[in-house]
């Protein structure tokens, strides 16, 4: 028999308890993930091949523009091998931001009828994104193999990078998701985050190519940190520990976002 | 930890909506501008309490009906109980696994197939995949959607949607079940029968249930206790008398509004404008034949006079064609094994206010300058008023009144209402509408209605008087008719307010030329 559930209107919001709740409802998270994967891959003719096509196309275009046209050169590694971990991390980040924002609308039929902690929505979307992430990773490994780049043993710490990537994505996604309940405009904000964010992050360029003053700013861009960690993992390119500063705003955003999300959760079924 | 003995407990529950919020989503820009200039944009936003300070406890195994007019807060309350929305103030305790069917259907994702939705919803309700697999076939079979189970539910009709939702919720062994308008909700007679049977079974299994319905005659059968909501507050709670009072008030209000708005008859759909009062008089002779001419029996005149039968039939036809109604086919819906004697016991045990109304004060009694009512009584012939009235009883209606003036002729009549039908029958006290001149003084009238005229259910009686003009007196006396042993069989299968004992002839047509 399940526990006695007590709902009080004035109960305090505990951020940690919200994440514990997600764990409690993990079976729902799992079936949401399975459902999404089914819709994304099983119901299209080419299925998972589409993801490969996307990743390969991105690699070809970036290699052509930055490598062949602009002649960007990186020490010791082929340009595309250097750029690809960045693209991979950024793609995963943008997937989370884009899909979480609309996940409330996607699941509104269920939100209006059955209870579940809504924080599950942005969270499960971030896990669904892992499928694409691994596809990109496979492509990266193939590119490294093709270019004869050795795989660093640091790759064993890749999960740390992924976790950092997820919490960075979630910190933005949870805020957008909560804001979109009352202000649909928040969804229009997503293209800005994704479109301009990539320019403020050293995805295609080396930080050393940037002016000194800008590289200090980079330290506070968490995605710059995530990307550097990926490059360190795969290619053993060292990174400045100052990048860890970038995760201070992430943690703050994550806590405040969860708090605000929980506050908005009360109105979700009324406002959707 | 010791488990409390209640299933649901609610204290000080309120739900506030800000109308502005509901109207449109304020844009972020407007909000920021308002924030900066310190002028809040939604100064004209109105607050509105859908629920205000609700307190009640539902014991484990109890089934409770929530009644009230549209907009009284019934659905909001159910939404809060099922945790879909959160209360603005107050506390809610849920003890046990809770499942609900809210406003036609439950949380189905339109893109997913019926099968996927069953599993998903099951998981959302906290049931393991294995358990669902075990009863999956039963769920689908009960819902009668076998051939559509692999179709995305966005292609389902409302009826299929509700069937699947109801079937799922009742098969998963939840401790507490919430139903919003599943009784007679979608107009599929055949499935409604199954719903009734299923609810009977759940009652036997001592499931805790909360039902919201406008169908008072159904809800009164399945619930032991009732909560009447009005404007978001609990107006009344208790046994069957709550339904009685509510019903009485609805009928009275209805009569009053009918009086104030002439020629507009409420709750009668379509074609209302075309027929006038003249139609009624034209139809009367036909109706007299139906009622039979046994002395003492009233004449049933012009029940529901406003709908042109031909048009009504056409309308019904189109409704049938346009929806996936399973027309009730005998034999298709096999009665579930139900212990009717239990139902009987339950029915009898329900608190039952006797159908008597007495007015001591002439000033307050219904009437006019010519006469006033003293007592109205309804009972089964040869029985006391406090005893239940059975379908097989000859219904006895006693009216005592005071004739106050000498000269006017008086003609009293009886008006019977039934649930959503504000006027089921008008019955006159004397045949052929003869006015009777009687002297001043006290009089008593007894009118009898043949056994098996009305079906089981809650009816209401009012008195009409024809003195200078026709008036229906502003009171209504609810009474309940119950089924007794002889006719308990198939009680679910013959709904409707009337139950005439007809003559049936069956002859073979096979070898006739």
Interface residues (C-beta under 8 A of the other chain):
Chain A: X1 X2 X4 X5 X6 X7 X8 X9 X10 X27 X28 X31 X35 X38 X39 X107 X109 X110 X111 X112 X113 X114 X115 X116 X179 X182 X183 X184 X185 X186 X265 X266 X267 X269 X270 X271
Chain B: X3 X4 X14 X17 X21 X22 X25 X26 X27 X28 X29 X31 X79 X82 X83 X84 X85 X86 X87 X88 X89 X90 X91 X92 X93 X94 X95 X96 X97 X100 X102 X105 X106 X107 X108 X109 X110 X111 X112 X116 X119 X120 X121 X123 X124 X125 X126 X128 X175
